Amino acid sequence: MPPPPPYDGCHLIADLHGAKRLDDLAFVEEVLRAAAEAAEATLLNVTLHHFGPGLGVTGVALLAESHISIHPWPEHGYAALDMFLCGRSDTISRALALVCAMFEAERVTETRHRRGYGAVAG
Amino acid sequence: MPPPPPYDGCHLIADLHGAKRLDDLAFVEEVLRAAAEAAEATLLNVTLHHFGPGLGVTGVALLAESHISIHPWPEHGYAALDMFLCGRSDTISRALALVCAMFEAERVTETRHRRGYGAVAG
């Protein structure tokens, strides 16, 4: 029997509703760093951009295991999150729970994809 | 009748197989910049990391409209791509075609999610 396909990545897409502090640059950075730590990932870089007073802070953490991004619309309490982890996908639920707790999200919806060479899309 | 839900984002997840030049930092940057331009997106920042000689270059372009990321495994000719565009999702197919052409990918699989406040996950 051939060995199993060598895919081990999990790409999580999550939508947070009723989230708070989405316009706070230092806090968004803190969330991204905490999420990487909870995921037991190796953080390479954090890039953030503030769209202006009262507007959102968009950001991405580049990881050795892929990335975590957050794109918020504070005027709607909405944040679009994604986390793509290769090799440590067992920690992704913990990282998501932490992000939701930190932003005090009232509701979250999510989908997950298995990814990697050998994986079938869908 | 109420207005349509205010979601206008498209999050594309694409897996490229048989791709080339995934270990070339300058080229990966060129691809990310070209993809952002093809998407008619506003590029805020490009972050890249080279894992070492013969290994891959991982990178992300932060956009005003969200992000484009590429995480490659050159030893398998495989690259995990995602593009998340809000407001200009009509250009995403053109940007994907350009990325596939530049990396000379032999095969690509993709899935798309509609995202935004008011959107239903799935």
gemmi code that builds the backbone of each chain (N, CA, C; Angstrom):
import gemmi

chains = {
    "A": [
        ("MET", (0.852, -1.197, 0.000), (0.000, 0.000, 0.000), (0.890, 1.251, 0.000)),
        ("PRO", (0.575, 2.237, -0.836), (1.421, 3.438, -0.860), (1.274, 4.215, 0.439)),
        ("PRO", (2.283, 5.008, 0.761), (2.168, 5.833, 1.976), (1.067, 6.876, 1.805)),
        ("PRO", (0.534, 7.405, 2.895), (-0.514, 8.429, 2.778), (0.035, 9.683, 2.111)),
        ("PRO", (-0.842, 10.447, 1.483), (-0.376, 11.671, 0.822), (0.280, 12.616, 1.833)),
        ("PRO", (1.340, 13.262, 1.421), (2.071, 14.115, 2.364), (1.468, 15.510, 2.513)),
        ("TYR", (0.203, 15.577, 2.902), (-0.368, 16.889, 3.201), (-0.626, 16.971, 4.690)),
        ("ASP", (-0.288, 18.085, 5.251), (-0.473, 18.233, 6.697), (-0.883, 19.649, 7.063)),
        ("GLY", (-1.303, 20.430, 6.067), (-1.675, 21.810, 6.359), (-3.162, 21.953, 6.605)),
        ("CYS", (-3.494, 22.904, 7.466), (-4.900, 23.241, 7.710), (-5.061, 24.736, 7.485)),
        ("HIS", (-5.949, 25.095, 6.576), (-6.224, 26.513, 6.312), (-7.626, 26.820, 6.847)),
        ("LEU", (-7.640, 27.591, 7.886), (-8.881, 27.957, 8.570), (-9.324, 29.342, 8.122)),
        ("ILE", (-10.575, 29.459, 7.726), (-11.179, 30.756, 7.404), (-12.271, 30.992, 8.425)),
        ("ALA", (-12.174, 32.099, 9.158), (-13.144, 32.357, 10.224), (-13.638, 33.797, 10.157)),
        ("ASP", (-14.920, 33.962, 10.369), (-15.542, 35.291, 10.381), (-16.032, 35.578, 11.787)),
        ("LEU", (-15.524, 36.658, 12.357), (-15.879, 37.039, 13.731), (-16.887, 38.183, 13.691)),
        ("HIS", (-17.947, 38.036, 14.448), (-18.973, 39.080, 14.539), (-19.083, 39.543, 15.990)),
        ("GLY", (-19.463, 40.811, 16.153), (-19.584, 41.367, 17.505), (-18.229, 41.514, 18.178)),
        ("ALA", (-17.191, 41.686, 17.370), (-15.831, 41.790, 17.905), (-15.493, 43.229, 18.296)),
        ("LYS", (-14.605, 43.361, 19.281), (-14.240, 44.675, 19.822), (-12.739, 44.983, 19.602)),
        ("ARG", (-12.376, 46.228, 19.775), (-10.995, 46.716, 19.724), (-10.308, 46.440, 18.373)),
        ("LEU", (-11.093, 46.469, 17.310), (-10.544, 46.188, 15.976), (-9.821, 47.396, 15.384)),
        ("ASP", (-9.914, 48.545, 16.082), (-9.251, 49.760, 15.591), (-8.024, 50.111, 16.421)),
        ("ASP", (-7.583, 49.173, 17.245), (-6.483, 49.412, 18.189), (-5.240, 48.669, 17.686)),
        ("LEU", (-4.317, 49.419, 17.075), (-3.160, 48.806, 16.414), (-2.330, 47.939, 17.351)),
        ("ALA", (-2.010, 48.471, 18.528), (-1.181, 47.705, 19.459), (-1.892, 46.421, 19.889)),
        ("PHE", (-3.207, 46.515, 20.044), (-3.955, 45.340, 20.475), (-4.037, 44.299, 19.355)),
        ("VAL", (-4.256, 44.736, 18.127), (-4.316, 43.788, 17.006), (-2.963, 43.059, 16.875)),
        ("GLU", (-1.872, 43.807, 17.058), (-0.559, 43.160, 17.022), (-0.420, 42.134, 18.151)),
        ("GLU", (-0.902, 42.510, 19.332), (-0.846, 41.593, 20.481), (-1.638, 40.309, 20.189)),
        ("VAL", (-2.795, 40.460, 19.539), (-3.615, 39.287, 19.201), (-2.880, 38.388, 18.198)),
        ("LEU", (-2.288, 38.991, 17.184), (-1.577, 38.185, 16.177), (-0.411, 37.424, 16.810)),
        ("ARG", (0.324, 38.107, 17.685), (1.468, 37.450, 18.346), (0.991, 36.335, 19.287)),
        ("ALA", (-0.091, 36.596, 20.005), (-0.631, 35.586, 20.924), (-1.164, 34.384, 20.154)),
        ("ALA", (-1.778, 34.643, 18.997), (-2.316, 33.552, 18.176), (-1.176, 32.666, 17.665)),
        ("ALA", (-0.086, 33.292, 17.226), (1.057, 32.519, 16.737), (1.628, 31.656, 17.861)),
        ("GLU", (1.680, 32.234, 19.051), (2.215, 31.492, 20.196), (1.282, 30.327, 20.559)),
        ("ALA", (-0.019, 30.601, 20.577), (-0.989, 29.539, 20.901), (-0.940, 28.416, 19.871)),
        ("ALA", (-0.620, 28.791, 18.630), (-0.524, 27.797, 17.565), (0.803, 27.042, 17.614)),
        ("GLU", (1.683, 27.472, 18.514), (3.049, 26.908, 18.612), (3.779, 27.052, 17.291)),
        ("ALA", (3.551, 28.178, 16.644), (4.168, 28.467, 15.349), (5.389, 29.365, 15.539)),
        ("THR", (6.237, 29.392, 14.508), (7.428, 30.241, 14.512), (7.111, 31.528, 13.779)),
        ("LEU", (7.074, 32.614, 14.541), (6.723, 33.915, 13.981), (7.928, 34.520, 13.273)),
        ("LEU", (7.760, 34.885, 11.992), (8.851, 35.504, 11.234), (8.715, 37.019, 11.215)),
        ("ASN", (7.467, 37.511, 11.145), (7.261, 38.945, 10.940), (5.793, 39.295, 11.167)),
        ("VAL", (5.546, 40.484, 11.699), (4.168, 40.995, 11.783), (4.104, 42.310, 11.021)),
        ("THR", (3.155, 42.430, 10.118), (2.951, 43.675, 9.368), (1.543, 44.175, 9.648)),
        ("LEU", (1.453, 45.458, 9.971), (0.163, 46.053, 10.318), (-0.039, 47.340, 9.538)),
        ("HIS", (-1.296, 47.684, 9.309), (-1.617, 48.962, 8.673), (-2.898, 49.510, 9.286)),
        ("HIS", (-2.820, 50.753, 9.769), (-3.988, 51.407, 10.349), (-4.600, 52.313, 9.288)),
        ("PHE", (-5.899, 52.131, 9.048), (-6.546, 52.919, 7.995), (-6.914, 54.337, 8.445)),
        ("GLY", (-6.710, 54.632, 9.737), (-6.989, 55.973, 10.232), (-7.866, 55.923, 11.470)),
        ("PRO", (-7.982, 57.082, 12.166), (-8.743, 57.124, 13.412), (-10.161, 56.592, 13.238)),
        ("GLY", (-10.519, 55.637, 14.103), (-11.860, 55.054, 14.064), (-12.012, 53.963, 13.020)),
        ("LEU", (-11.015, 53.836, 12.152), (-11.064, 52.798, 11.129), (-10.265, 51.587, 11.593)),
        ("GLY", (-10.229, 50.566, 10.793), (-9.640, 49.305, 11.225), (-8.130, 49.230, 11.091)),
        ("VAL", (-7.591, 48.179, 11.694), (-6.170, 47.841, 11.589), (-6.105, 46.485, 10.889)),
        ("THR", (-5.503, 46.464, 9.720), (-5.364, 45.218, 8.997), (-3.957, 44.690, 9.232)),
        ("GLY", (-3.813, 43.386, 9.319), (-2.484, 42.878, 9.628), (-2.306, 41.427, 9.266)),
        ("VAL", (-1.029, 41.069, 9.150), (-0.703, 39.680, 8.854), (0.574, 39.280, 9.589)),
        ("ALA", (0.550, 38.084, 10.141), (1.736, 37.501, 10.769), (2.264, 36.430, 9.822)),
        ("LEU", (3.485, 36.629, 9.341), (4.117, 35.615, 8.500), (4.782, 34.600, 9.424)),
        ("LEU", (4.474, 33.333, 9.201), (4.984, 32.246, 10.049), (5.858, 31.309, 9.220)),
        ("ALA", (6.770, 30.616, 9.873), (7.491, 29.539, 9.185), (6.495, 28.489, 8.708)),
        ("GLU", (5.355, 28.398, 9.400), (4.311, 27.405, 9.076), (3.231, 27.974, 8.152)),
        ("SER", (3.357, 29.182, 7.677), (2.481, 29.873, 6.718), (2.070, 31.250, 7.241)),
        ("HIS", (0.805, 31.484, 7.610), (0.444, 32.838, 8.050), (-0.849, 32.885, 8.869)),
        ("ILE", (-1.020, 34.014, 9.539), (-2.285, 34.367, 10.189), (-2.612, 35.788, 9.751)),
        ("SER", (-3.820, 36.029, 9.284), (-4.184, 37.394, 8.888), (-5.489, 37.805, 9.563)),
        ("ILE", (-5.614, 39.120, 9.729), (-6.854, 39.677, 10.283), (-7.179, 40.954, 9.508)),
        ("HIS", (-8.413, 41.023, 9.014), (-8.857, 42.199, 8.269), (-10.187, 42.639, 8.876)),
        ("PRO", (-10.183, 43.739, 9.616), (-11.363, 44.129, 10.394), (-12.166, 45.297, 9.816)),
        ("TRP", (-13.442, 45.289, 10.112), (-14.358, 46.391, 9.831), (-14.977, 46.774, 11.176)),
        ("PRO", (-14.288, 47.633, 11.956), (-14.758, 47.910, 13.320), (-16.160, 48.515, 13.346)),
        ("GLU", (-16.529, 49.248, 12.290), (-17.863, 49.871, 12.261), (-18.976, 48.824, 12.202)),
        ("HIS", (-18.616, 47.584, 11.867), (-19.605, 46.498, 11.833), (-19.274, 45.403, 12.858)),
        ("GLY", (-18.252, 45.630, 13.676), (-17.838, 44.609, 14.644), (-17.411, 43.325, 13.971)),
        ("TYR", (-16.985, 43.445, 12.731), (-16.680, 42.260, 11.916), (-15.181, 42.172, 11.621)),
        ("ALA", (-14.637, 40.970, 11.757), (-13.243, 40.737, 11.384), (-13.149, 39.444, 10.587)),
        ("ALA", (-12.434, 39.522, 9.475), (-12.168, 38.359, 8.633), (-10.784, 37.829, 9.021)),
        ("LEU", (-10.775, 36.605, 9.524), (-9.536, 35.999, 10.011), (-9.191, 34.809, 9.134)),
        ("ASP", (-7.912, 34.584, 8.888), (-7.532, 33.269, 8.389), (-6.227, 32.842, 9.025)),
        ("MET", (-6.106, 31.545, 9.204), (-4.888, 30.950, 9.765), (-4.545, 29.752, 8.911)),
        ("PHE", (-3.341, 29.770, 8.392), (-2.885, 28.641, 7.585), (-1.639, 28.093, 8.276)),
        ("LEU", (-1.747, 26.870, 8.761), (-0.649, 26.249, 9.501), (-0.275, 24.923, 8.850)),
        ("CYS", (0.989, 24.760, 8.575), (1.495, 23.482, 8.083), (2.289, 22.827, 9.198)),
        ("GLY", (2.028, 21.571, 9.428), (2.832, 20.819, 10.394), (2.280, 20.852, 11.800)),
        ("ARG", (1.626, 21.976, 12.183), (1.101, 22.081, 13.546), (-0.388, 22.371, 13.532)),
        ("SER", (-1.131, 21.735, 12.642), (-2.538, 22.076, 12.516), (-3.364, 21.610, 13.718)),
        ("ASP", (-2.755, 20.800, 14.596), (-3.470, 20.354, 15.794), (-3.692, 21.487, 16.787)),
        ("THR", (-2.963, 22.572, 16.618), (-3.059, 23.689, 17.564), (-3.987, 24.803, 17.072)),
        ("ILE", (-4.573, 24.630, 15.900), (-5.294, 25.748, 15.283), (-6.574, 26.100, 16.050)),
        ("SER", (-7.239, 25.107, 16.626), (-8.477, 25.392, 17.365), (-8.184, 26.232, 18.602)),
        ("ARG", (-7.077, 25.926, 19.246), (-6.670, 26.691, 20.430), (-6.375, 28.155, 20.050)),
        ("ALA", (-5.682, 28.328, 18.936), (-5.350, 29.687, 18.493), (-6.617, 30.458, 18.127)),
        ("LEU", (-7.552, 29.806, 17.453), (-8.817, 30.472, 17.094), (-9.598, 30.872, 18.340)),
        ("ALA", (-9.671, 29.975, 19.309), (-10.406, 30.274, 20.550), (-9.799, 31.489, 21.252)),
        ("LEU", (-8.478, 31.573, 21.232), (-7.804, 32.702, 21.866), (-8.139, 34.013, 21.155)),
        ("VAL", (-8.092, 34.008, 19.833), (-8.403, 35.218, 19.057), (-9.837, 35.665, 19.336)),
        ("CYS", (-10.766, 34.728, 19.329), (-12.179, 35.062, 19.601), (-12.343, 35.642, 21.002)),
        ("ALA", (-11.647, 35.064, 21.961), (-11.739, 35.548, 23.346), (-11.145, 36.944, 23.473)),
        ("MET", (-9.997, 37.167, 22.838), (-9.340, 38.477, 22.959), (-10.182, 39.586, 22.335)),
        ("PHE", (-10.804, 39.313, 21.197), (-11.651, 40.331, 20.551), (-13.073, 40.337, 21.125)),
        ("GLU", (-13.335, 39.453, 22.098), (-14.663, 39.334, 22.715), (-15.752, 39.147, 21.652)),
        ("ALA", (-15.452, 38.296, 20.659), (-16.402, 38.057, 19.571), (-17.648, 37.364, 20.110)),
        ("GLU", (-18.805, 37.816, 19.628), (-20.076, 37.227, 20.076), (-20.427, 35.979, 19.268)),
        ("ARG", (-19.894, 35.918, 18.027), (-20.257, 34.815, 17.140), (-19.133, 34.602, 16.138)),
        ("VAL", (-18.867, 33.351, 15.838), (-17.824, 33.064, 14.841), (-18.311, 31.930, 13.937)),
        ("THR", (-18.028, 32.062, 12.658), (-18.302, 30.962, 11.723), (-16.962, 30.582, 11.098)),
        ("GLU", (-16.790, 29.306, 10.783), (-15.491, 28.883, 10.261), (-15.619, 27.749, 9.252)),
        ("THR", (-14.641, 27.701, 8.374), (-14.476, 26.551, 7.480), (-12.997, 26.195, 7.480)),
        ("ARG", (-12.687, 24.929, 7.204), (-11.300, 24.469, 7.199), (-11.005, 23.704, 5.919)),
        ("HIS", (-9.801, 23.885, 5.417), (-9.325, 23.141, 4.250), (-8.056, 22.389, 4.608)),
        ("ARG", (-7.974, 21.150, 4.175), (-6.697, 20.436, 4.269), (-5.892, 20.795, 3.023)),
        ("ARG", (-4.648, 21.182, 3.239), (-3.823, 21.614, 2.107), (-2.435, 21.013, 2.189)),
        ("GLY", (-1.768, 20.967, 1.040), (-0.391, 20.494, 0.974), (-0.191, 19.739, -0.312)),
        ("TYR", (1.040, 19.441, -0.661), (1.277, 18.678, -1.880), (0.678, 17.284, -1.665)),
        ("GLY", (-0.086, 16.841, -2.638), (-0.772, 15.559, -2.498), (-2.210, 15.708, -2.051)),
        ("ALA", (-2.586, 16.893, -1.558), (-3.955, 17.090, -1.084), (-4.897, 17.326, -2.250)),
        ("VAL", (-6.157, 16.997, -2.039), (-7.201, 17.270, -3.019), (-7.940, 18.509, -2.536)),
        ("ALA", (-8.157, 19.465, -3.431), (-8.830, 20.718, -3.046), (-10.272, 20.457, -2.646)),
        ("GLY", (-10.806, 21.314, -1.834), (-12.222, 21.245, -1.468), (-12.398, 21.241, 0.028)),
    ],
    "B": [
        ("MET", (-38.399, 45.394, 0.314), (-37.374, 44.347, 0.396), (-36.106, 44.940, 0.984)),
        ("PRO", (-35.464, 44.246, 1.922), (-34.235, 44.802, 2.504), (-33.120, 44.826, 1.465)),
        ("PRO", (-32.144, 45.689, 1.665), (-31.010, 45.712, 0.722), (-30.226, 44.402, 0.828)),
        ("PRO", (-29.449, 44.066, -0.191), (-28.658, 42.827, -0.123), (-27.603, 42.929, 0.977)),
        ("PRO", (-27.199, 41.795, 1.529), (-26.189, 41.832, 2.584), (-24.901, 42.490, 2.075)),
        ("PRO", (-24.261, 43.255, 2.903), (-23.078, 43.986, 2.457), (-21.803, 43.150, 2.481)),
        ("TYR", (-21.812, 42.013, 1.788), (-20.565, 41.276, 1.672), (-20.093, 41.354, 0.235)),
        ("ASP", (-18.838, 41.583, 0.062), (-18.320, 41.726, -1.292), (-16.917, 41.150, -1.417)),
        ("GLY", (-16.506, 40.359, -0.418), (-15.157, 39.810, -0.461), (-15.130, 38.430, -1.084)),
        ("CYS", (-14.031, 38.129, -1.762), (-13.818, 36.789, -2.299), (-12.481, 36.290, -1.773)),
        ("HIS", (-12.506, 35.165, -1.091), (-11.272, 34.565, -0.581), (-11.004, 33.304, -1.404)),
        ("LEU", (-9.973, 33.381, -2.199), (-9.588, 32.294, -3.091), (-8.451, 31.489, -2.473)),
        ("ILE", (-8.614, 30.184, -2.432), (-7.551, 29.280, -1.996), (-7.164, 28.438, -3.202)),
        ("ALA", (-5.895, 28.493, -3.599), (-5.471, 27.773, -4.807), (-4.183, 27.005, -4.537)),
        ("ASP", (-4.136, 25.785, -5.050), (-2.938, 24.948, -4.923), (-2.332, 24.754, -6.300)),
        ("LEU", (-1.066, 25.179, -6.421), (-0.366, 25.090, -7.698), (0.584, 23.895, -7.673)),
        ("HIS", (0.523, 23.104, -8.725), (1.410, 21.944, -8.850), (2.254, 22.092, -10.113)),
        ("GLY", (3.448, 21.525, -10.070), (4.354, 21.625, -11.226), (4.868, 23.050, -11.419)),
        ("ALA", (4.928, 23.797, -10.324), (5.340, 25.205, -10.408), (6.865, 25.340, -10.342)),
        ("LYS", (7.377, 26.404, -10.960), (8.832, 26.633, -11.039), (9.233, 27.948, -10.361)),
        ("ARG", (10.527, 28.067, -10.103), (11.142, 29.290, -9.540), (10.585, 29.669, -8.160)),
        ("LEU", (10.210, 28.657, -7.385), (9.643, 28.905, -6.056), (10.708, 29.213, -5.009)),
        ("ASP", (11.984, 29.068, -5.409), (13.094, 29.337, -4.484), (13.808, 30.637, -4.824)),
        ("ASP", (13.200, 31.442, -5.673), (13.840, 32.671, -6.179), (13.147, 33.869, -5.533)),
        ("LEU", (13.784, 34.445, -4.535), (13.165, 35.511, -3.738), (12.708, 36.696, -4.590)),
        ("ALA", (13.594, 37.176, -5.455), (13.239, 38.346, -6.268), (12.053, 38.030, -7.170)),
        ("PHE", (12.019, 36.796, -7.668), (10.919, 36.413, -8.566), (9.605, 36.281, -7.801)),
        ("VAL", (9.652, 35.681, -6.621), (8.423, 35.549, -5.818), (7.866, 36.941, -5.493)),
        ("GLU", (8.767, 37.877, -5.179), (8.305, 39.251, -4.926), (7.661, 39.843, -6.181)),
        ("GLU", (8.297, 39.593, -7.321), (7.765, 40.100, -8.599), (6.357, 39.540, -8.854)),
        ("VAL", (6.171, 38.262, -8.548), (4.863, 37.627, -8.749), (3.819, 38.264, -7.835)),
        ("LEU", (4.169, 38.462, -6.560), (3.203, 39.059, -5.624), (2.808, 40.471, -6.065)),
        ("ARG", (3.802, 41.247, -6.496), (3.505, 42.619, -6.945), (2.651, 42.612, -8.218)),
        ("ALA", (2.976, 41.699, -9.126), (2.211, 41.608, -10.379), (0.782, 41.150, -10.104)),
        ("ALA", (0.621, 40.234, -9.143), (-0.723, 39.747, -8.796), (-1.566, 40.875, -8.212)),
        ("ALA", (-0.956, 41.673, -7.344), (-1.684, 42.802, -6.753), (-2.109, 43.790, -7.839)),
        ("GLU", (-1.219, 44.017, -8.795), (-1.536, 44.947, -9.883), (-2.659, 44.387, -10.766)),
        ("ALA", (-2.558, 43.084, -11.073), (-3.594, 42.450, -11.909), (-4.946, 42.475, -11.199)),
        ("ALA", (-4.901, 42.399, -9.882), (-6.143, 42.437, -9.089), (-6.678, 43.855, -8.941)),
        ("GLU", (-5.889, 44.826, -9.431), (-6.229, 46.257, -9.278), (-6.383, 46.618, -7.810)),
        ("ALA", (-5.515, 46.006, -6.996), (-5.535, 46.232, -5.550), (-4.472, 47.262, -5.164)),
        ("THR", (-4.644, 47.823, -3.975), (-3.684, 48.786, -3.438), (-2.707, 48.054, -2.533)),
        ("LEU", (-1.461, 47.984, -2.980), (-0.427, 47.257, -2.244), (0.106, 48.116, -1.104)),
        ("LEU", (0.053, 47.572, 0.121), (0.552, 48.306, 1.286), (1.970, 47.878, 1.632)),
        ("ASN", (2.272, 46.573, 1.467), (3.551, 46.049, 1.943), (3.757, 44.630, 1.396)),
        ("VAL", (5.009, 44.295, 1.108), (5.342, 42.906, 0.763), (6.372, 42.401, 1.762)),
        ("THR", (6.117, 41.257, 2.370), (7.058, 40.642, 3.308), (7.441, 39.269, 2.766)),
        ("LEU", (8.741, 38.997, 2.740), (9.242, 37.736, 2.197), (10.223, 37.109, 3.176)),
        ("HIS", (10.314, 35.792, 3.117), (11.316, 35.089, 3.921), (11.855, 33.909, 3.119)),
        ("HIS", (13.178, 33.862, 2.990), (13.829, 32.757, 2.269), (14.310, 31.748, 3.308)),
        ("PHE", (13.900, 30.481, 3.120), (14.262, 29.455, 4.108), (15.684, 28.935, 3.919)),
        ("GLY", (16.360, 29.376, 2.852), (17.754, 28.959, 2.632), (17.950, 28.441, 1.226)),
        ("PRO", (19.230, 28.263, 0.822), (19.528, 27.834, -0.546), (18.795, 26.547, -0.918)),
        ("GLY", (18.084, 26.604, -2.043), (17.345, 25.435, -2.533), (15.991, 25.265, -1.876)),
        ("LEU", (15.760, 26.020, -0.821), (14.472, 25.934, -0.128), (13.553, 27.049, -0.639)),
        ("GLY", (12.367, 27.096, -0.111), (11.366, 28.003, -0.649), (11.438, 29.418, -0.120)),
        ("VAL", (10.676, 30.285, -0.775), (10.499, 31.669, -0.354), (9.024, 31.832, -0.011)),
        ("THR", (8.753, 32.140, 1.244), (7.374, 32.343, 1.659), (7.117, 33.835, 1.710)),
        ("GLY", (5.919, 34.245, 1.363), (5.688, 35.683, 1.336), (4.231, 36.057, 1.369)),
        ("VAL", (4.015, 37.316, 1.746), (2.649, 37.832, 1.781), (2.650, 39.303, 1.370)),
        ("ALA", (1.653, 39.634, 0.571), (1.431, 41.026, 0.188), (0.212, 41.507, 0.950)),
        ("LEU", (0.412, 42.524, 1.788), (-0.717, 43.119, 2.505), (-1.334, 44.171, 1.590)),
        ("LEU", (-2.637, 44.086, 1.406), (-3.359, 44.989, 0.511), (-4.375, 45.803, 1.295)),
        ("ALA", (-4.735, 46.966, 0.779), (-5.860, 47.700, 1.369), (-7.118, 46.840, 1.277)),
        ("GLU", (-7.154, 45.945, 0.275), (-8.320, 45.073, 0.051), (-8.174, 43.721, 0.739)),
        ("SER", (-7.162, 43.490, 1.515), (-6.884, 42.291, 2.321), (-5.475, 41.748, 2.037)),
        ("HIS", (-5.305, 40.573, 1.401), (-3.934, 40.071, 1.213), (-3.822, 39.039, 0.097)),
        ("ILE", (-2.572, 38.816, -0.303), (-2.211, 37.697, -1.180), (-1.024, 37.006, -0.516)),
        ("SER", (-1.086, 35.676, -0.371), (0.052, 34.971, 0.214), (0.477, 33.825, -0.686)),
        ("ILE", (1.762, 33.480, -0.565), (2.292, 32.335, -1.293), (3.243, 31.582, -0.364)),
        ("HIS", (3.006, 30.274, -0.234), (3.858, 29.439, 0.613), (4.298, 28.240, -0.228)),
        ("PRO", (5.539, 28.202, -0.651), (5.986, 27.193, -1.624), (6.824, 26.062, -1.038)),
        ("TRP", (6.739, 24.922, -1.687), (7.596, 23.770, -1.412), (8.279, 23.427, -2.740)),
        ("PRO", (9.385, 24.100, -3.063), (9.985, 23.914, -4.397), (10.398, 22.475, -4.670)),
        ("GLU", (10.752, 21.725, -3.616), (11.160, 20.327, -3.817), (10.013, 19.462, -4.337)),
        ("HIS", (8.773, 19.968, -4.224), (7.604, 19.238, -4.734), (6.901, 20.018, -5.854)),
        ("GLY", (7.483, 21.135, -6.268), (6.843, 21.961, -7.299), (5.478, 22.457, -6.859)),
        ("TYR", (5.289, 22.537, -5.546), (3.972, 22.875, -4.987), (3.986, 24.248, -4.314)),
        ("ALA", (2.944, 25.015, -4.582), (2.798, 26.294, -3.891), (1.353, 26.456, -3.436)),
        ("ALA", (1.208, 26.846, -2.170), (-0.105, 27.134, -1.592), (-0.323, 28.640, -1.697)),
        ("LEU", (-1.340, 29.016, -2.442), (-1.626, 30.433, -2.694), (-2.968, 30.789, -2.073)),
        ("ASP", (-3.084, 31.991, -1.537), (-4.425, 32.493, -1.270), (-4.493, 33.968, -1.590)),
        ("MET", (-5.652, 34.379, -2.032), (-5.901, 35.796, -2.353), (-7.242, 36.139, -1.747)),
        ("PHE", (-7.227, 37.163, -0.927), (-8.474, 37.628, -0.315), (-8.648, 39.084, -0.724)),
        ("LEU", (-9.679, 39.331, -1.504), (-9.926, 40.672, -2.026), (-11.320, 41.129, -1.646)),
        ("CYS", (-11.393, 42.304, -1.059), (-12.683, 42.914, -0.774), (-12.893, 44.068, -1.738)),
        ("GLY", (-14.036, 44.135, -2.317), (-14.386, 45.272, -3.163), (-14.022, 45.071, -4.628)),
        ("ARG", (-12.943, 44.332, -4.906), (-12.532, 44.135, -6.296), (-12.439, 42.663, -6.638)),
        ("SER", (-13.382, 41.851, -6.163), (-13.266, 40.414, -6.369), (-13.466, 40.015, -7.827)),
        ("ASP", (-13.905, 40.971, -8.668), (-14.085, 40.672, -10.092), (-12.739, 40.469, -10.797)),
        ("THR", (-11.671, 40.914, -10.179), (-10.351, 40.831, -10.817), (-9.558, 39.613, -10.352)),
        ("ILE", (-10.129, 38.805, -9.476), (-9.343, 37.750, -8.837), (-8.944, 36.645, -9.829)),
        ("SER", (-9.795, 36.343, -10.790), (-9.476, 35.297, -11.762), (-8.288, 35.713, -12.628)),
        ("ARG", (-8.258, 36.972, -12.981), (-7.146, 37.497, -13.784), (-5.827, 37.411, -12.999)),
        ("ALA", (-5.883, 37.756, -11.716), (-4.678, 37.695, -10.888), (-4.205, 36.247, -10.721)),
        ("LEU", (-5.148, 35.332, -10.521), (-4.778, 33.915, -10.389), (-4.138, 33.394, -11.676)),
        ("ALA", (-4.713, 33.730, -12.802), (-4.171, 33.270, -14.094), (-2.741, 33.779, -14.273)),
        ("LEU", (-2.510, 35.014, -13.868), (-1.169, 35.584, -13.990), (-0.168, 34.842, -13.110)),
        ("VAL", (-0.544, 34.574, -11.869), (0.352, 33.851, -10.953), (0.684, 32.465, -11.520)),
        ("CYS", (-0.330, 31.765, -11.996), (-0.110, 30.420, -12.565), (0.821, 30.491, -13.774)),
        ("ALA", (0.627, 31.487, -14.604), (1.472, 31.639, -15.796), (2.911, 31.964, -15.409)),
        ("MET", (3.087, 32.851, -14.455), (4.447, 33.258, -14.067), (5.224, 32.093, -13.451)),
        ("PHE", (4.553, 31.277, -12.638), (5.232, 30.119, -12.041), (5.225, 28.898, -12.977)),
        ("GLU", (4.633, 29.067, -14.153), (4.522, 27.971, -15.133), (3.904, 26.721, -14.504)),
        ("ALA", (2.861, 26.921, -13.707), (2.194, 25.802, -13.032), (1.530, 24.882, -14.052)),
        ("GLU", (1.675, 23.583, -13.826), (1.082, 22.597, -14.745), (-0.384, 22.322, -14.384)),
        ("ARG", (-0.728, 22.524, -13.117), (-2.063, 22.188, -12.652), (-2.409, 23.068, -11.458)),
        ("VAL", (-3.654, 23.492, -11.390), (-4.079, 24.293, -10.246), (-5.472, 23.846, -9.812)),
        ("THR", (-5.682, 23.770, -8.522), (-7.017, 23.510, -7.985), (-7.395, 24.701, -7.119)),
        ("GLU", (-8.656, 25.043, -7.071), (-9.058, 26.235, -6.327), (-10.438, 26.094, -5.695)),
        ("THR", (-10.610, 26.829, -4.620), (-11.934, 26.993, -4.019), (-12.096, 28.480, -3.683)),
        ("ARG", (-13.323, 28.938, -3.640), (-13.587, 30.351, -3.349), (-14.654, 30.483, -2.263)),
        ("HIS", (-14.467, 31.462, -1.416), (-15.449, 31.791, -0.362), (-15.901, 33.224, -0.521)),
        ("ARG", (-17.185, 33.448, -0.395), (-17.683, 34.824, -0.286), (-17.580, 35.207, 1.189)),
        ("ARG", (-17.004, 36.379, 1.432), (-16.819, 36.799, 2.820), (-17.190, 38.266, 2.998)),
        ("GLY", (-17.454, 38.616, 4.242), (-17.759, 40.002, 4.574), (-18.833, 40.029, 5.639)),
        ("TYR", (-19.045, 41.189, 6.256), (-20.082, 41.267, 7.261), (-21.422, 41.030, 6.570)),
        ("GLY", (-22.222, 40.156, 7.144), (-23.491, 39.799, 6.520), (-23.401, 38.518, 5.715)),
        ("ALA", (-22.187, 38.051, 5.433), (-22.035, 36.835, 4.638), (-22.268, 35.603, 5.509)),
        ("VAL", (-22.676, 34.533, 4.863), (-22.832, 33.251, 5.537), (-21.619, 32.407, 5.188)),
        ("ALA", (-21.002, 31.802, 6.197), (-19.787, 31.005, 5.953), (-20.130, 29.773, 5.118)),
        ("GLY", (-19.132, 29.289, 4.434), (-19.312, 28.052, 3.674), (-18.785, 28.202, 2.266)),
    ],
}
model = gemmi.Model(1)
for chain_id, residues in chains.items():
    chain = gemmi.Chain(chain_id)
    for i, (resn, *xyz) in enumerate(residues, 1):
        res = gemmi.Residue()
        res.name, res.seqid = resn, gemmi.SeqId(i, " ")
        for name, pos in zip(("N", "CA", "C"), xyz):
            atom = gemmi.Atom()
            atom.name, atom.element = name, gemmi.Element(name[0])
            atom.pos, atom.b_iso = gemmi.Position(*pos), 0.0
            res.add_atom(atom)
        chain.add_residue(res)
    model.add_chain(chain)
structure = gemmi.Structure()
structure.add_model(model)
structure.setup_entities()
